[in-house]
Amino acid sequence: MPRVSAPVYSLNGGEVGDEALSRLDLERLQFAGSLYQNLLPRVIGSMTLRPGLEYITDIDFGDVQLLEYSYSGGSSLIPILSDEEMRVVKDDALVTRAAVSTTIQNGDFGSFTGWTDASTGLATATVGSGDLRLKGTPQDEAKATQTIAVALADRNVEHGLRVDVQRGPVTVRLGSTSGASDLIEAIDLQDGVHSIAFTPTTANIYLALSNTRARESLVESCQIDAAGVVVIPTPWTSDDLADNIIRYKQNKDVLYVATGVYQQREVTRRGDTSWGVQRYKSDDGPFITSDGTISLTSSDLVDDGTVTLTANKSYFDSGMVNRLFRIFQSGQTVEEDFTTDPQEGAHIRVSGVDSARTITWAVTGTWVGTVTLQVATDDGSGSPGSWTDVLSRSSNGSSTHTDPDDNVVKFFRWAVKSGDHTSGTIETSLAYDGGSQAGIARVISYTSPTVVGVEILTRFYSLDASFEWDYSPWSDFDGWPASVDVFGGRLYWGQSDMVYGSVPDAFKSFDDEVEGASAPIARSINASSQRGILWMLGLQRLIAGTDASEVSIKASSFDEPLTADSWFPVDASTRGCANIRAVKADKDGIFVQASGTGAFRMAPDQQGFDYTSSDLMAMHEEICDGSAIVDLAVQRRPDTVVWFILANGEARALTYEPAENVIAWSRVVTDGSFKRVAAIRGAGQDSVYFAVTRNGAQRLERLAKLTECRGGATNCLADGFKRFTATAGQTTFSVPHLNGKQVTVWVNGAAVRDQDNLYTVSSSQVVLSAMSGGESVVIGLPYTGKWQSTKLAYGAANGSALFHKKRVAQLGMGLTKTMLDGLRVGNSFSSLRRLTTNKGDKPVPAGYLFEDFDADMMSVSSDWDTDSRICLEARAPYPFTASSLVMDVKTNG
């Protein structure tokens, strides 16, 4: 009767499916198991009882999404989206505002009372239609200011300034003295709501809202935040969150967000407790050329707050609000008003010969001073060089000027030099019949199929109708980008099968006048999918996922950057993607296949020339039990673990280290339902947060650190746990989120209540014996780790014990940081027994923490079966880590 001692030196093979249990040809199978539940395989080769989940706060807001915000400042920051709202968790608590009596007079802009118009020149700050209207000019700044009183009790207390911008940009400053910005440094805000923290220390603080652009900005409200949790409005509904349409990418302090349904947004952090959500707006593209059959006419050259575009036939649609139009115009007219000095006007460009170089100028208005006409020659880049004077005027007049230098490109402008303005408004104009320029406007309102209201972003040069114009492909009418990523110094947006890449290091610029390798990109990936690009990942190549294929976008080599001219998309694989974000682990990308239940890896092929996909569930097709994957995140420390949240409320963990041949699945279950996951980079170990529904409410819970789950004074092996440091004489511990539940209790290195003696929480409290003070107490829900071996088909007389009756006579275990109180062993989960003796049959004391356990092999079973197995069960709160197993298998052949 043969017998063999079968070593299992590594336990990091993870769970494999029934169909793989007979794959004796695979070496990794001996490291695997047919069940890993709440036991995490470690890359180093061990498996450990998964850490517990620490209760952080209630987030019972309906459907939520946890955004991953990487931050090296020491705090853990988690923006949480819910139905049209965003909250932020900082250091395990929701960001809140204190109750203060500080107020801003007419912060809702019912009137201008309380505000001061501090605008310069012809710019104005007024109130109209419930908005603060800041109308800048090409030369002047619009500014509204207010002095705000701060009560003594409110000084040195953090406040929040809530600014709701209807149309930006608006610059906000707040200082302890007039004109200062020591409380809030000058910040440019775009359309959206912003809550900016500041701490006043003086009796008065000085607020300024301003606009330096030649257009009208609108502020809907500017108030001091009310007491309570900070809530920022967003456009994303519960249905949007449930449909997993949100894609985002962080760059510095901004999360760029795409959905395909709404205009792109920026989630902005301006401090750990200062957050906002604003529209992402580009003022210079991207553009698509029109068909030239419709003319557009602007009602003004420069924005005055009431500019319209008129089409010669029905064209406009209400969904075109926020669309850009770039209109090319023949001839050039510049009108500029000067009210102070020094100031410089916009220029016109002159070329050609003889009379083609003639410009017309005029100076009007009521004023005292001197205005100068200046000229500059092209500096070689298409821009003016140094300016020289042509003529000066100290009174009104008009005439022409013909430049004598034929075929030389020159630029002309009006300027008022320092000290040359005494009083009044100098009204100037320059007109030139030759050349052409382009003006850009953004639609801000819809009037009719032939008329829309616009704000002028780049001045127009003619009021004549033009059939030559471009438009941006982003609006409610055209659609919005559905994916976003940062790659090679560019911000990329994916819309349908088009990819739009910004100018390098200028994430809001798509200026197609930039030439060469830095030119913006607007190229197709030739996707064979109607839904277009669902996600993008910047790996060694830019990868775009569609529901039909995964597209690798190549330059000529890995070392060459992508450009508009070096752009070659190819299908790297044809698995097809589900509409859920993909995640990145070094050079690899991990995505959910179109079925919603499969996970695949995008990785460089063996030659390293391109990417290809491989099935992460090849050894266990049913690891998700047919349930769809609804969220995923990547934890990088201490091991790389990909966390998958399933629609059935369970989670799956994939220990992932392909270089070590570790792709190991395990099941994660809890007393409740997992809803969302986010992994946040941190010191020592990444913080993994879950949205978990348990005990009738949704909570934010954090995976405990492995170092906190080793049986020390603080041992975090419980779910929904809360930790305490006891005070002298303390007997009651409040755990309202666990009311009515049975819990385990760990006090200073010992399990006061374990799974054989659970405590039922009553009146939201746990009552213990009086504490002496300083004890570490952890109270939470119990859970169990289960492991079952694969078929024990180790050596027999004919080379395999597969299909032979066998039994596991004895079992040896190598354990570290383990308390045997929670360990049960057997050949099935219905016949488990506890280990009670150590080497030499010495009794194991209760609650003893083994740093290293390698006792004599123990008897397991006398039953014979063709499918004899080993089963282990580890019960929280007792720590358990197995580094190796040795099984003494007897066969009859």
WOJO-V847743 format. One record per residue. N is the residue number from 1. NEAR is the number of other ideal C-beta (glycine too) atoms within 12 Angstrom. Layout:
n & near
N & NEAR
N & NEAR
This chain:
n & near
1 & 17
2 & 23
3 & 23
4 & 26
5 & 21
6 & 35
7 & 23
8 & 37
9 & 20
10 & 31
11 & 44
12 & 40
13 & 42
14 & 46
15 & 45
16 & 36
17 & 25
18 & 19
19 & 18
20 & 28
21 & 28
22 & 22
23 & 23
24 & 23
25 & 12
26 & 19
27 & 14
28 & 28
29 & 32
30 & 31
31 & 37
32 & 40
33 & 43
34 & 35
35 & 34
36 & 43
37 & 34
38 & 40
39 & 43
40 & 46
41 & 44
42 & 35
43 & 31
44 & 25
45 & 29
46 & 36
47 & 48
48 & 43
49 & 48
50 & 47
51 & 45
52 & 45
53 & 44
54 & 36
55 & 42
56 & 35
57 & 32
58 & 27
59 & 38
60 & 23
61 & 31
62 & 25
63 & 30
64 & 41
65 & 46
66 & 46
67 & 44
68 & 38
69 & 37
70 & 28
71 & 27
72 & 14
73 & 17
74 & 12
75 & 25
76 & 34
77 & 39
78 & 47
79 & 48
80 & 46
81 & 42
82 & 34
83 & 24
84 & 23
85 & 30
86 & 45
87 & 39
88 & 44
89 & 38
90 & 31
91 & 22
92 & 24
93 & 23
94 & 29
95 & 35
96 & 23
97 & 31
98 & 24
99 & 18
100 & 31
101 & 20
102 & 38
103 & 24
104 & 36
105 & 25
106 & 24
107 & 33
108 & 23
109 & 33
110 & 18
111 & 16
112 & 25
113 & 15
114 & 24
115 & 32
116 & 21
117 & 27
118 & 27
119 & 31
120 & 23
121 & 30
122 & 27
123 & 35
124 & 29
125 & 35
126 & 26
127 & 30
128 & 22
129 & 16
130 & 19
131 & 31
132 & 48
133 & 34
134 & 48
135 & 39
136 & 34
137 & 36
138 & 34
139 & 35
140 & 31
141 & 35
142 & 39
143 & 36
144 & 43
145 & 33
146 & 36
147 & 25
148 & 36
149 & 23
150 & 30
151 & 21
152 & 15
153 & 14
154 & 27
155 & 23
156 & 16
157 & 24
158 & 30
159 & 39
160 & 43
161 & 45
162 & 34
163 & 47
164 & 35
165 & 37
166 & 32
167 & 39
168 & 38
169 & 36
170 & 44
171 & 31
172 & 43
173 & 35
174 & 42
175 & 26
176 & 25
177 & 19
178 & 21
179 & 18
180 & 20
181 & 23
182 & 20
183 & 35
184 & 35
185 & 19
186 & 25
187 & 33
188 & 29
189 & 42
190 & 37
191 & 35
192 & 37
193 & 38
194 & 44
195 & 44
196 & 41
197 & 33
198 & 42
199 & 28
200 & 35
201 & 20
202 & 26
203 & 18
204 & 22
205 & 37
206 & 33
207 & 46
208 & 43
209 & 49
210 & 37
211 & 40
212 & 27
213 & 33
214 & 37
215 & 38
216 & 38
217 & 42
218 & 38
219 & 49
220 & 32
221 & 29
222 & 43
223 & 31
224 & 37
225 & 38
226 & 21
227 & 18
228 & 16
229 & 29
230 & 39
231 & 29
232 & 38
233 & 29
234 & 39
235 & 31
236 & 39
237 & 23
238 & 19
239 & 17
240 & 30
241 & 34
242 & 25
243 & 21
244 & 33
245 & 32
246 & 44
247 & 43
248 & 41
249 & 39
250 & 29
251 & 30
252 & 19
253 & 24
254 & 30
255 & 39
256 & 39
257 & 43
258 & 41
259 & 37
260 & 33
261 & 24
262 & 29
263 & 38
264 & 45
265 & 39
266 & 40
267 & 44
268 & 37
269 & 37
270 & 30
271 & 30
272 & 26
273 & 33
274 & 37
275 & 45
276 & 43
277 & 42
278 & 41
279 & 34
280 & 38
281 & 33
282 & 37
283 & 30
284 & 28
285 & 39
286 & 40
287 & 31
288 & 24
289 & 19
290 & 24
291 & 13
292 & 13
293 & 13
294 & 25
295 & 25
296 & 40
297 & 30
298 & 40
299 & 24
300 & 28
301 & 35
302 & 39
303 & 37
304 & 29
305 & 33
306 & 22
307 & 35
308 & 31
309 & 43
310 & 30
311 & 31
312 & 19
313 & 16
314 & 13
315 & 27
316 & 31
317 & 21
318 & 19
319 & 18
320 & 33
321 & 27
322 & 38
323 & 41
324 & 39
325 & 46
326 & 39
327 & 40
328 & 30
329 & 33
330 & 22
331 & 27
332 & 35
333 & 34
334 & 37
335 & 34
336 & 40
337 & 35
338 & 41
339 & 31
340 & 29
341 & 25
342 & 18
343 & 32
344 & 29
345 & 35
346 & 33
347 & 34
348 & 45
349 & 33
350 & 40
351 & 27
352 & 22
353 & 16
354 & 14
355 & 17
356 & 18
357 & 28
358 & 23
359 & 39
360 & 26
361 & 37
362 & 26
363 & 35
364 & 22
365 & 26
366 & 16
367 & 27
368 & 20
369 & 32
370 & 27
371 & 45
372 & 33
373 & 41
374 & 31
375 & 34
376 & 27
377 & 26
378 & 21
379 & 14
380 & 9
381 & 12
382 & 15
383 & 16
384 & 26
385 & 19
386 & 13
387 & 24
388 & 18
389 & 20
390 & 27
391 & 22
392 & 21
393 & 30
394 & 19
395 & 17
396 & 22
397 & 21
398 & 19
399 & 19
400 & 20
401 & 27
402 & 23
403 & 31
404 & 16
405 & 17
406 & 16
407 & 16
408 & 19
409 & 28
410 & 35
411 & 38
412 & 44
413 & 36
414 & 42
415 & 38
416 & 38
417 & 22
418 & 14
419 & 11
420 & 26
421 & 28
422 & 19
423 & 15
424 & 24
425 & 28
426 & 41
427 & 28
428 & 42
429 & 34
430 & 40
431 & 28
432 & 37
433 & 25
434 & 28
435 & 30
436 & 23
437 & 31
438 & 34
439 & 43
440 & 39
441 & 41
442 & 40
443 & 38
444 & 34
445 & 26
446 & 25
447 & 23
448 & 18
449 & 17
450 & 20
451 & 27
452 & 38
453 & 32
454 & 44
455 & 45
456 & 39
457 & 33
458 & 33
459 & 36
460 & 44
461 & 37
462 & 31
463 & 26
464 & 24
465 & 23
466 & 32
467 & 22
468 & 27
469 & 35
470 & 30
471 & 36
472 & 39
473 & 30
474 & 40
475 & 30
476 & 20
477 & 22
478 & 26
479 & 29
480 & 36
481 & 48
482 & 44
483 & 49
484 & 45
485 & 42
486 & 28
487 & 33
488 & 30
489 & 22
490 & 39
491 & 44
492 & 45
493 & 46
494 & 49
495 & 39
496 & 29
497 & 32
498 & 32
499 & 43
500 & 44
501 & 45
502 & 40
503 & 33
504 & 27
505 & 17
506 & 22
507 & 31
508 & 30
509 & 25
510 & 40
511 & 27
512 & 28
513 & 22
514 & 26
515 & 15
516 & 14
517 & 22
518 & 26
519 & 29
520 & 35
521 & 39
522 & 35
523 & 32
524 & 25
525 & 41
526 & 23
527 & 35
528 & 19
529 & 27
530 & 12
531 & 27
532 & 35
533 & 46
534 & 46
535 & 44
536 & 50
537 & 43
538 & 33
539 & 34
540 & 31
541 & 41
542 & 46
543 & 49
544 & 56
545 & 51
546 & 40
547 & 31
548 & 26
549 & 36
550 & 47
551 & 46
552 & 36
553 & 44
554 & 29
555 & 26
556 & 15
557 & 15
558 & 21
559 & 12
560 & 18
561 & 28
562 & 40
563 & 28
564 & 28
565 & 17
566 & 23
567 & 32
568 & 24
569 & 34
570 & 24
571 & 29
572 & 38
573 & 31
574 & 22
575 & 32
576 & 28
577 & 46
578 & 33
579 & 35
580 & 40
581 & 42
582 & 42
583 & 42
584 & 35
585 & 34
586 & 21
587 & 22
588 & 33
589 & 45
590 & 44
591 & 49
592 & 43
593 & 36
594 & 28
595 & 24
596 & 26
597 & 29
598 & 33
599 & 44
600 & 40
601 & 40
602 & 46
603 & 35
604 & 25
605 & 19
606 & 10
607 & 9
608 & 14
609 & 17
610 & 29
611 & 38
612 & 29
613 & 35
614 & 28
615 & 24
616 & 39
617 & 36
618 & 23
619 & 32
620 & 37
621 & 23
622 & 21
623 & 41
624 & 33
625 & 23
626 & 17
627 & 24
628 & 29
629 & 45
630 & 37
631 & 40
632 & 44
633 & 43
634 & 38
635 & 38
636 & 29
637 & 22
638 & 26
639 & 35
640 & 33
641 & 44
642 & 45
643 & 44
644 & 46
645 & 40
646 & 33
647 & 27
648 & 21
649 & 27
650 & 33
651 & 45
652 & 48
653 & 46
654 & 45
655 & 45
656 & 41
657 & 26
658 & 24
659 & 14
660 & 21
661 & 21
662 & 33
663 & 41
664 & 45
665 & 43
666 & 44
667 & 40
668 & 42
669 & 31
670 & 39
671 & 33
672 & 31
673 & 28
674 & 43
675 & 39
676 & 47
677 & 44
678 & 44
679 & 39
680 & 37
681 & 26
682 & 30
683 & 17
684 & 13
685 & 25
686 & 31
687 & 39
688 & 48
689 & 44
690 & 49
691 & 44
692 & 43
693 & 29
694 & 34
695 & 30
696 & 16
697 & 25
698 & 32
699 & 43
700 & 44
701 & 49
702 & 40
703 & 42
704 & 39
705 & 27
706 & 34
707 & 20
708 & 30
709 & 41
710 & 29
711 & 38
712 & 24
713 & 21
714 & 31
715 & 44
716 & 39
717 & 51
718 & 50
719 & 45
720 & 45
721 & 46
722 & 38
723 & 32
724 & 30
725 & 19
726 & 28
727 & 16
728 & 12
729 & 14
730 & 23
731 & 19
732 & 22
733 & 36
734 & 21
735 & 37
736 & 23
737 & 36
738 & 40
739 & 22
740 & 20
741 & 31
742 & 29
743 & 45
744 & 44
745 & 43
746 & 45
747 & 34
748 & 26
749 & 23
750 & 29
751 & 37
752 & 29
753 & 32
754 & 29
755 & 28
756 & 18
757 & 18
758 & 26
759 & 33
760 & 21
761 & 30
762 & 18
763 & 15
764 & 21
765 & 23
766 & 38
767 & 23
768 & 28
769 & 18
770 & 15
771 & 24
772 & 15
773 & 15
774 & 17
775 & 29
776 & 27
777 & 42
778 & 47
779 & 47
780 & 48
781 & 42
782 & 37
783 & 39
784 & 36
785 & 45
786 & 36
787 & 46
788 & 32
789 & 41
790 & 42
791 & 34
792 & 47
793 & 32
794 & 32
795 & 25
796 & 26
797 & 16
798 & 14
799 & 15
800 & 23
801 & 35
802 & 27
803 & 19
804 & 29
805 & 21
806 & 40
807 & 30
808 & 42
809 & 30
810 & 27
811 & 39
812 & 31
813 & 38
814 & 27
815 & 39
816 & 28
817 & 31
818 & 40
819 & 39
820 & 35
821 & 32
822 & 42
823 & 38
824 & 31
825 & 40
826 & 30
827 & 33
828 & 26
829 & 22
830 & 12
831 & 20
832 & 25
833 & 23
834 & 24
835 & 38
836 & 19
837 & 19
838 & 22
839 & 17
840 & 9
841 & 13
842 & 13
843 & 15
844 & 27
845 & 15
846 & 18
847 & 24
848 & 26
849 & 29
850 & 32
851 & 17
852 & 17
853 & 30
854 & 21
855 & 28
856 & 19
857 & 25
858 & 32
859 & 23
860 & 36
861 & 29
862 & 16
863 & 21
864 & 21
865 & 24
866 & 22
867 & 27
868 & 38
869 & 35
870 & 45
871 & 37
872 & 46
873 & 34
874 & 43
875 & 34
876 & 47
877 & 51
878 & 46
879 & 45
880 & 47
881 & 42
882 & 46
883 & 31
884 & 28
885 & 40
886 & 30
887 & 41
888 & 29
889 & 42
890 & 33
891 & 33
892 & 20
893 & 20
